[in-house]
């Protein structure tokens, strides 16, 4: 029965009882024929007042629900076959083709009757076809000072078709002519999306054709293509000022090479001056934006105004330097000076007529050219001119009046200044007197037996001559020459200790002496000028030192802080020696200083702690019996203790260097944002492993703008990671250890 009814059309069955069937109704709304529009009753009819919405077929999404064989609902009247395969479904065009636009490029001719310079004008336009509602509109690109209305030529609406009806997307083909409202638009090309759309519909577009050019356009053509809006300097400035334009131009170059500058040293031979002059310069090339700056290095007393900026930082054009106006065309990048073309030994002309010769470059520039440019710069070229002999008036001879330093101050200064004393020499050679025996060189008969003692004071180079008394001499003896700075007339210079050696001849105030001998003390001082031959009462010196400390500072804490200059909690032998000099015990022998330090150092470890210092300075607070006397001073010199004291000095210096190194590395890693990310990126450039060497750490720090000595890096690494191999340092663990211990080391103690 079902097979026989498959081909029966139920519309031809007579409407008799028994032959009818109930039609399944899907829509139950009441049809509306009339509707009020702007207060007027209008009869709505499809095709007259409205059109049926446009639907398109799109790929159907897979139904994830499972309904079985009973349909989607038990209340539905139809049970569709869910086993049938449905590939597509219908969607409204306004949803499926939303913002899908076909773009065609074309041109049309327009007659010109206002002038005899041209008969027609070619106008280029773009045709936009909107797939969502089959509307179109035509636009023309605006040109400055064209004198004709441009922009939107035909507003958006449905264009009439060539054979009646409306224009469809199938009617647009590259190479055809679109006739619309009396204009014939030649379609020359379309964009990539349009070509892909037509390929999916099985209609391939023709290849694009060049747009037609009229006589006026051909006269305005340039060699590099059609003329657009002129890229003037003013336009670039206005674009950047309004927040657009080339804001992020060369941003990658700026991020990679910021604060990295190539420095070249050059000279310029200035021939414009009456006297030849070789002027030194520095050529700075900033890698971040390819700008150049020229600085002049002024020698001392060159006579020029101190304005070191010879050319302010900016783009330097090649060849002749011209000042461009706001409407000038911007220069190309190849028309500016590029520092990557510089090299040592190059002679070039910059800023029209200034000739520079590059003779050297700094270390960073040489490393940059070697690693990034794959070429090494030549070594430094010597360009220093020989020193010119400046005529100088001879120094007038010493007159003998006043001191030598006072007289020379009048020669060397326009306004004489009081001479300064050499305090170091004064304290080092205090009370050191050299004594020599002398006689007249060519004496008179009555002066043959006269003997003189020449005393030379090392602390201030003064000379004094004394004549000791002799029996039956007949001459009044005593002071022959007063102590002062005198000049040796034989040499023409002030007296020195070497002038008084036995066998020499000296002449002072026209009296010539022959040196005969010197005492034993003087002979020992000539062998060792820094030797000390005094005997000191160390116990009395120690008591005097204690009393002086108590009188100057009321608290022992203040005394210890004054002596502990580096604030490390201990007093070393160097700090103890300076303390002795402060209280008037300058020039003590090294053995004496070691003995005094050993008295304060009860543990004999080579340094004095605060507790040891208090034990020697203070008396017992609550004595049970009689007041105990302080331990006597050990007068025996211990060589081993002197070595321990010297070792402690070196140890404290190394401790300070370690503290400074770890603090410097901590400042780099903890006080700068994203610095560890930058250093890690540099490590990735150097090695693919998670471990680095000390040299690689220094190189990575240098690349991010920080520098540390290899010795300081080694100290910092070994402090936070004592057992690490310096050739395989895990940098992640190093960063964590440095940041963890950063606050343990204060910048000042």
C-alpha positions in Angstrom: 0.0 0.0 0.0 2.8 2.4 0.8 4.5 1.6 -2.4 1.4 2.3 -4.4 0.8 5.7 -2.8 4.3 7.1 -3.3 3.5 8.7 -6.7 0.0 9.9 -6.0 -0.7 13.7 -6.0 -3.3 14.3 -3.3 -4.3 17.6 -4.8 -6.1 15.8 -7.7 -8.1 13.5 -5.4 -11.8 14.7 -5.3 -12.9 16.2 -2.1 -15.4 13.5 -1.2 -16.1 11.9 2.1 -13.5 9.3 2.8 -10.9 10.8 0.5 -9.8 13.8 2.6 -7.0 13.9 5.2 -6.1 16.2 7.9 -3.3 18.6 7.0 -0.7 19.1 9.7 -0.7 22.8 10.6 2.7 24.3 11.7 1.8 27.9 12.2 -1.1 29.0 14.3 -0.8 32.9 14.1 -3.5 35.0 12.7 -2.5 36.6 9.4 -2.3 40.3 9.3 -3.0 42.1 6.0 -3.4 45.7 7.2 -0.9 47.7 9.4 -0.7 51.3 10.5 2.3 53.1 9.1 2.7 56.8 10.0 -1.0 57.0 10.8 -2.1 55.5 7.5 -3.6 52.0 7.1 -1.4 50.2 4.6 -2.1 46.8 3.0 1.1 44.7 3.4 1.9 42.3 0.5 5.1 40.4 -0.2 6.9 41.9 -3.1 5.0 45.2 -2.9 5.6 46.6 0.6 8.2 44.1 1.8 10.3 41.2 0.5 10.9 37.8 1.9 14.1 37.7 4.0 17.1 36.3 2.1 18.4 33.0 3.4 21.7 31.2 2.5 22.9 27.7 3.1 25.7 27.2 5.6 27.4 24.1 7.0 25.3 22.5 9.7 26.9 21.9 13.1 26.9 18.4 14.5 23.9 17.7 16.9 25.4 16.5 20.1 22.1 15.3 21.6 20.8 11.8 21.2 17.0 11.4 20.7 16.7 7.8 19.6 14.0 6.8 17.0 11.0 8.6 18.6 11.9 12.2 17.4 12.9 15.2 19.3 9.8 15.4 21.3 6.8 13.1 22.0 4.5 16.0 21.4 5.6 16.7 17.8 3.4 15.6 15.0 6.2 14.6 12.7 9.0 12.2 13.4 11.9 13.1 11.1 14.4 10.5 10.1 17.5 11.3 12.2 19.5 8.7 10.4 19.3 10.9 7.2 22.5 12.9 6.7 21.9 16.7 6.5 25.1 18.7 5.5 23.7 22.3 5.4 21.1 24.4 7.0 19.6 27.9 6.2 20.7 31.1 7.9 19.6 34.6 7.2 22.0 36.5 5.0 22.3 39.4 7.4 23.8 37.0 9.9 25.9 34.8 7.7 27.3 37.6 5.5 27.7 40.2 8.2 30.6 42.5 7.3 31.4 40.5 4.1 32.1 43.0 1.4 33.3 42.5 -2.2 35.7 45.2 -3.4 36.3 46.0 -7.0 38.6 48.7 -8.5 37.7 50.6 -11.6 37.7 53.8 -13.5 35.5 55.9 -15.7 35.9 58.8 -18.1 34.4 62.2 -17.5 34.2 64.9 -20.3 35.9 68.2 -19.6 34.5 71.3 -21.4 35.8 74.0 -19.1 39.4 74.1 -20.4 41.3 73.3 -23.6 44.2 71.6 -21.7 42.3 68.3 -21.6 39.3 66.7 -23.3 38.5 64.1 -20.7 39.4 63.2 -17.2 39.9 59.7 -15.8 38.6 59.1 -12.3 39.5 56.1 -10.2 36.9 54.6 -7.9 36.1 51.6 -5.8 32.9 49.6 -6.0 31.8 47.9 -2.7 29.2 45.1 -2.8 27.6 44.1 0.6 26.6 40.5 0.6 24.3 40.8 3.6 21.7 42.8 1.7 23.0 43.0 -1.9 23.6 46.8 -1.7 26.4 48.7 -3.3 28.0 52.1 -3.2 30.8 53.7 -5.2 33.6 55.8 -3.6 36.5 57.9 -5.0 39.8 58.6 -3.2 40.1 62.3 -2.3 43.0 64.3 -3.8 44.3 67.6 -2.5 43.3 70.6 -4.5 41.5 68.6 -7.1 38.7 71.2 -7.5 36.0 68.5 -8.0 33.7 66.8 -5.4 35.2 63.5 -4.4 34.5 60.8 -1.8 31.2 59.0 -2.0 30.0 59.1 -5.6 26.9 56.9 -5.3 25.3 56.2 -1.9 24.7 52.7 -0.7 21.5 51.1 -2.1 20.5 48.3 -4.4 21.7 49.0 -7.9 19.5 48.2 -10.9 20.5 45.1 -12.8 21.5 45.0 -16.5 18.5 42.9 -17.4 16.0 44.2 -15.0 15.7 43.5 -11.3 18.6 44.2 -9.1 22.4 43.9 -9.4 23.8 40.7 -8.0 27.2 39.6 -7.1 27.3 37.3 -10.2 27.0 40.4 -12.4 30.3 41.8 -11.3 33.4 40.5 -13.2 36.9 41.9 -13.6 37.2 43.2 -17.2 33.5 43.9 -17.6 31.9 47.3 -17.7 29.4 48.3 -15.0 26.8 50.7 -16.4 25.0 52.5 -13.6 23.1 55.8 -13.9 24.7 56.8 -17.2 28.2 56.0 -16.1 30.3 53.2 -17.5 32.8 52.0 -14.9 35.5 49.7 -16.2 36.3 47.0 -13.6 40.1 46.5 -13.5 40.8 44.5 -10.4 39.5 43.3 -7.0 41.0 42.4 -3.6 42.1 39.0 -2.3 38.9 38.3 -0.3 36.8 38.9 -3.4 38.8 36.5 -5.5 38.5 33.8 -2.8 34.8 34.3 -2.6 34.3 33.9 -6.3 36.6 30.8 -6.3 34.4 29.1 -3.7 31.3 29.9 -5.9 33.0 28.4 -9.0 33.6 31.7 -10.8 37.2 32.7 -11.2 38.0 36.4 -11.7 40.2 37.6 -14.5 43.7 38.9 -13.7 44.0 42.5 -12.7 44.7 45.3 -15.1 46.4 48.6 -14.5 44.2 51.7 -14.0 43.9 54.1 -16.9 45.9 57.3 -16.6 44.9 60.6 -18.2 47.3 63.4 -19.4 47.2 65.2 -16.1 48.1 62.1 -14.1 50.9 61.3 -16.4 52.5 64.7 -15.8 52.2 64.2 -12.0 53.8 60.8 -12.1 57.2 60.2 -10.5 59.8 57.6 -11.2 59.0 55.6 -8.1 55.2 55.5 -8.7 52.1 57.7 -8.4 52.2 60.7 -6.1 50.3 60.5 -2.9 50.2 62.8 0.1 53.6 64.4 0.4 55.7 63.1 3.4 56.9 66.5 4.6 58.7 67.1 7.9 55.8 69.2 9.1 53.3 66.3 8.4 55.4 63.8 10.3 55.6 66.3 13.3 51.8 66.9 13.2 51.1 63.1 13.1 53.3 62.4 16.1 51.9 65.4 18.0 48.3 64.1 17.5 49.3 60.7 18.8 49.5 58.8 15.5 51.9 58.5 12.7 55.2 56.8 13.3 55.0 56.4 17.1 56.6 52.9 17.3 59.0 53.3 14.4 62.3 51.4 15.1 61.0 50.4 18.6 62.7 47.1 18.4 66.0 48.8 17.7 65.5 51.1 20.7 64.7 48.3 23.1 67.7 46.3 22.1 70.3 49.1 21.8 69.2 51.7 24.3 72.1 53.4 26.2 74.7 51.7 24.0 76.9 54.1 22.3 79.9 53.7 20.0 82.6 56.2 20.8 85.3 57.1 18.3 88.2 59.5 18.9 89.0 61.9 16.1 91.1 65.0 15.4 90.6 68.0 13.1 93.4 70.1 11.8 92.2 73.6 12.1 93.8 75.7 9.3 91.5 78.7 9.7 93.4 80.0 12.7 96.6 82.1 12.3 98.4 79.4 14.2 98.0 75.7 13.3 96.0 73.8 15.8 95.0 70.1 16.1 91.7 69.9 17.9 90.6 66.6 19.5 87.0 65.4 19.2 84.7 62.5 20.2 82.3 61.1 17.7 79.3 59.4 19.5 77.0 57.1 17.5 73.9 56.1 19.4 72.8 52.6 18.4 69.2 53.1 19.7 68.2 55.6 17.0 71.2 56.0 14.7 71.9 59.6 15.8 75.3 61.3 16.0 76.8 63.7 18.5 80.2 65.4 18.2 81.9 66.7 21.3 85.1 68.6 21.5 87.8 67.8 24.1 89.3 71.0 25.2 93.0 70.8 26.3 94.1 72.8 29.3 94.7 76.5 28.7 93.5 76.2 25.0 91.9 79.6 25.2 88.5 78.4 23.8 85.1 78.9 25.5 84.0 75.8 27.3 81.2 74.7 25.0 81.9 71.0 24.4 78.9 70.2 22.1 80.2 70.7 18.6 77.1 69.1 17.0 74.0 68.4 19.1 72.7 64.8 19.0 70.5 64.2 16.0 70.5 62.8 12.4 73.5 64.1 10.5 73.0 64.2 6.7 75.7 63.1 4.3 77.5 65.6 2.1 76.5 69.3 2.2 74.5 70.3 5.2 71.3 72.2 4.4 68.7 73.5 6.7 65.3 72.0 5.6 62.0 73.8 6.0 58.7 72.4 7.2 57.6 71.6 3.7 60.8 69.8 2.7 60.7 66.2 1.8 62.1 64.0 4.6 65.4 62.4 3.8 65.9 58.7 3.3 67.7 56.6 5.9 70.6 56.1 3.4 71.1 59.9 3.2 72.2 60.1 6.8 75.6 59.4 8.5 75.8 55.8 9.8 78.3 55.1 12.5 78.6 51.5 11.5 80.6 52.6 8.5 83.3 54.3 10.6 86.7 52.7 11.1 90.0 53.6 12.7 92.2 55.4 10.1 89.2 56.9 8.2 89.3 60.5 7.0 85.9 61.9 6.2 84.2 65.2 5.7 81.2 66.0 7.9 78.9 69.1 8.1 79.9 70.3 4.6 83.6 71.3 5.2 84.9 69.8 8.5 87.4 67.1 7.9 87.8 64.5 10.7 90.4 61.7 11.1 89.4 58.8 13.4 92.5 57.5 15.2 91.0 55.3 18.0 87.8 53.8 19.5 86.8 52.7 23.0 86.6 49.1 24.2 82.8 48.7 23.8 83.0 50.0 20.2 85.8 47.5 19.3 83.8 44.7 20.9 80.6 45.7 19.0 82.4 45.8 15.6 84.0 42.4 16.3 80.9 40.6 17.5 78.0 42.3 15.6 79.7 43.7 12.5 82.2 40.8 12.0 85.2 43.0 11.5 87.9 44.2 13.9 89.0 47.8 14.1 92.6 48.8 13.6 94.8 49.6 16.7 95.2 53.1 17.9 97.1 55.5 15.6 99.4 58.0 17.3 98.4 61.5 16.3 100.0 63.4 19.2 102.0 66.4 18.0 105.4 67.0 19.7 105.3 69.4 22.6 106.1 72.9 21.5 108.9 74.5 23.4 107.3 77.4 25.3 109.7 80.1 26.2 109.9 80.6 29.9 111.8 83.1 31.9 114.7 81.7 33.9 114.2 81.4 37.7 116.1 84.3 39.4 118.9 83.3 41.8 118.1 83.0 45.4 119.1 86.2 47.2 119.4 84.7 50.6 116.8 86.8 52.3 113.9 84.9 53.7 113.3 81.3 53.1 113.6 79.6 49.7 109.9 78.5 49.6 108.8 82.1 50.4 111.0 83.6 47.7 109.8 81.0 45.1 106.2 81.8 45.9 106.8 85.3 44.7 108.1 83.8 41.4 105.4 81.2 40.7 102.4 83.2 41.8 101.2 86.7 41.0 99.9 87.0 44.5 102.3 85.2 46.8 100.9 82.5 49.0 102.4 81.2 52.3 104.4 78.0 51.7 102.9 74.8 53.0 104.8 72.5 55.2 105.3 68.8 54.4 103.6 67.3 57.5 104.3 63.7 56.5 108.0 64.4 56.3 107.8 66.5 59.5 106.3 63.6 61.5 108.4 60.8 59.8 111.8 62.4 60.3 111.1 64.3 63.5 114.2 64.9 65.7 116.5 63.2 63.1 119.7 65.3 62.9 122.7 64.4 60.7 126.0 65.7 62.1 129.2 66.1 60.1 132.7 67.3 60.8 134.2 70.0 58.5 137.0 72.6 58.2 137.8 75.6 56.0 138.9 74.5 52.5 141.5 77.3 52.0 142.0 78.6 55.5 144.1 81.5 56.6 147.1 80.6 58.9 145.1 81.5 62.0 142.1 79.4 60.9 144.0 76.2 60.1 143.0 74.4 63.4 139.4 75.5 63.4 136.9 72.5 63.4 133.2 72.9 62.7 130.1 70.6 63.2 127.6 70.8 60.4 124.1 69.8 61.5 121.4 68.9 58.9 117.8 68.5 60.1 115.9 65.9 58.0 112.4 67.1 59.0 112.7 70.5 57.3 116.0 70.4 55.4 117.5 73.1 57.7 121.3 73.6 58.1 123.2 74.9 61.1 127.0 75.2 61.7 128.5 75.1 65.2 132.1 75.6 66.2 133.0 73.6 69.4 135.3 75.3 71.9 139.1 74.5 71.8 141.8 75.3 74.3 144.2 78.2 73.5 142.5 78.8 70.1 142.1 82.6 70.7 138.8 82.7 68.8 135.4 83.0 70.2 133.6 79.8 69.4 129.9 78.8 69.4 127.2 79.3 66.8 128.8 80.0 63.4 125.6 79.8 61.2 122.1 80.0 62.4 119.6 77.2 61.7 117.7 77.9 58.5 117.2 76.8 54.9 120.5 77.8 53.1 121.7 77.4 49.6 124.8 75.6 48.6 126.7 78.0 46.4 128.6 75.1 44.8 125.5 73.5 43.3 123.2 76.5 43.2 120.5 74.5 45.0 119.3 74.1 48.6 121.4 71.9 50.8 120.6 68.1 50.6 122.0 65.4 52.8 124.0 64.0 50.0 125.9 67.3 49.7 127.4 66.8 53.1 129.1 63.4 52.6 132.8 63.2 53.6 135.1 64.4 50.8 132.6 66.9 49.3 133.0 70.7 49.2 130.3 73.0 50.2 130.1 76.8 50.1 127.7 78.9 52.1 127.8 82.7 52.3 131.2 82.7 50.6 132.7 80.4 53.2 134.0 77.2 51.6 134.2 74.0 53.8 135.7 70.6 53.3 133.7 67.7 54.8 135.8 65.4 56.9 133.7 62.8 58.7 130.3 62.0 60.2 129.1 60.4 63.4 127.9 56.8 63.8 124.2 57.8 64.0 124.4 59.6 60.7 126.2 56.7 59.1 123.3 54.4 60.2 120.7 56.8 58.9 122.3 56.9 55.5 122.0 53.1 55.4 118.3 53.2 56.4 116.6 56.6 56.5 113.5 55.2 58.1 115.3 53.6 61.0 114.6 54.6 64.6 117.4 54.7 67.1 115.5 56.0 70.1 114.8 54.0 73.2 111.2 54.3 74.5 109.9 53.7 77.9 107.0 51.5 76.8 105.3 51.3 80.2 105.3 55.1 80.6 104.1 55.5 77.0 101.2 53.0 77.7 100.1 54.9 80.8 100.3 58.2 79.0 98.2 56.8 76.2 95.5 55.6 78.6 95.3 58.9 80.3 95.1 60.8 77.0 92.2 58.6 75.9 90.3 59.1 79.1 90.7 62.9 78.9 89.5 63.2 75.4 86.5 60.9 75.5 84.4 60.2 78.6 83.2 56.8 77.4 85.3 53.9 76.3 82.7 53.2 73.6 83.5 56.5 71.9 87.2 55.9 72.1 86.8 52.5 70.4 84.6 53.9 67.7 87.1 56.7 67.0 89.9 54.2 66.5 87.8 51.7 64.5 87.7 53.7 61.3 86.1 51.1 59.1 83.5 50.1 61.8 84.1 46.4 61.5 84.2 45.8 65.3 88.0 45.3 65.7 91.1 47.5 65.7 93.9 46.4 63.3 97.6 47.4 63.5 97.1 50.1 60.9 94.2 51.7 62.8 96.2 51.4 66.0 99.2 53.2 64.5 97.0 56.1 63.4 95.6 56.3 66.9 99.1 56.6 68.3 99.9 59.3 65.9 96.8 61.2 66.9 97.9 61.2 70.6 101.4 62.5 69.8 103.3 59.2 69.3 104.2 59.6 65.7 107.2 57.9 64.0 107.3 54.9 66.3 109.2 51.9 65.1 107.1 49.0 63.8 108.3 46.8 66.7 107.1 49.3 69.3 103.6 49.5 67.7 103.4 45.6 67.6 104.3 45.4 71.3 101.7 47.9 72.3 99.0 46.2 70.2 99.9 42.9 71.7 99.4 44.3 75.2 95.8 45.2 74.3 95.2 41.9 72.4 94.8 39.4 75.2 93.8 36.6 72.8 96.8 37.3 70.5 94.8 36.9 67.3 96.3 40.0 65.6 93.5 42.4 66.3 91.8 44.1 69.3 88.1 43.5 69.9 85.9 45.8 72.0 86.0 43.5 75.1 89.7 43.4 75.0 89.9 47.1 74.6 87.6 47.6 77.6 89.7 45.2 79.8 92.8 47.3 79.3 91.2 50.7 79.6 88.8 50.2 82.5 89.4 49.1 86.1 87.5 46.4 87.7 83.9 47.5 88.6 83.4 45.6 91.9 86.7 44.6 93.4 86.5 42.2 96.3 89.8 43.0 97.8 92.5 45.4 96.9 92.4 47.2 93.5 94.3 44.9 91.1 97.1 46.4 89.0 97.1 46.1 85.3 99.3 43.5 83.7 102.8 44.8 82.9 103.8 45.3 79.3 105.6 42.4 77.6 108.8 43.8 76.3 109.7 40.8 74.1 109.1 41.2 70.4 107.2 38.3 68.9 107.7 37.8 65.2 104.8 35.3 64.8 102.4 37.8 66.4 103.6 40.5 63.9 102.8 38.1 61.1 99.4 37.4 62.5 98.7 41.1 62.8 99.7 41.7 59.2 97.5 38.8 58.1 94.5 40.3 59.9 94.9 43.5 58.0 94.8 41.6 54.7 91.9 39.5 55.9 89.9 42.6 56.9 90.6 44.2 53.5 89.3 41.0 51.8 86.2 41.0 54.0 85.5 44.6 53.0 86.0 43.7 49.3 83.6 40.7 49.6 81.0 42.9 51.4 81.3 45.5 48.7 81.0 42.9 45.9 77.9 41.2 47.3 76.3 44.5 47.9 77.0 45.7 44.4 75.5 42.5 42.9 72.5 42.7 45.2 71.9 46.3 44.1 71.9 45.2 40.5 69.5 42.3 41.0 67.1 43.7 43.7 66.7 47.4 42.9 66.1 47.2 39.2 62.9 46.1 37.6 63.0 43.1 35.1 66.8 43.1 35.4 66.9 39.3 36.0 64.8 38.7 33.0 67.2 40.7 30.8 70.2 38.9 32.3 68.6 35.5 31.8 67.9 36.4 28.1 71.6 37.3 27.7 72.6 34.0 29.3 70.3 32.2 26.7 72.3 34.0 24.0 75.6 32.8 25.4 74.8 29.2 26.3 72.0 26.7 26.1 72.7 25.2 29.5 71.5 26.3 32.9 75.0 27.0 34.2 77.4 29.8 33.3 81.0 30.9 34.1 82.3 34.0 35.8 83.3 35.5 32.4 79.8 34.9 31.0 78.2 36.6 34.1 80.4 39.6 33.5 79.6 39.7 29.8 75.8 39.5 30.5 76.0 42.3 33.1 77.9 44.4 30.6 75.2 43.8 27.9 72.5 45.1 30.3 74.4 48.3 31.2 76.1 47.1 34.4 79.7 46.3 35.0 81.6 44.4 37.6 85.2 43.2 37.9 85.7 39.4 37.5 87.4 39.4 41.0 84.3 41.0 42.5 82.0 38.5 40.7 84.1 35.6 42.0 83.9 37.0 45.6 80.1 37.4 45.5 79.5 34.0 44.0 81.8 32.2 46.5 80.2 34.0 49.4 76.6 33.0 48.6 77.5 29.6 47.1 80.8 28.4 48.8 80.9 25.0 47.2 80.1 26.0 43.7 82.3 25.3 40.7 83.2 28.6 39.1 83.1 27.0 35.6 79.5 25.7 36.2 77.5 28.2 38.2 73.6 27.6 38.2 72.5 31.2 37.6 68.9 30.6 38.9 70.1 29.4 42.2 72.6 32.3 42.3 69.8 34.9 41.7 67.8 33.4 44.6 70.8 33.3 47.0 71.7 36.9 46.2 68.2 38.2 46.6 67.8 36.2 49.9 71.0 37.6 51.4 70.6 41.2 50.0 69.3 42.7 53.2 72.0 41.1 55.4 74.6 43.5 54.0 73.9 47.2 54.7 75.4 49.8 52.5 77.1 51.5 55.5 78.3 50.1 58.7 
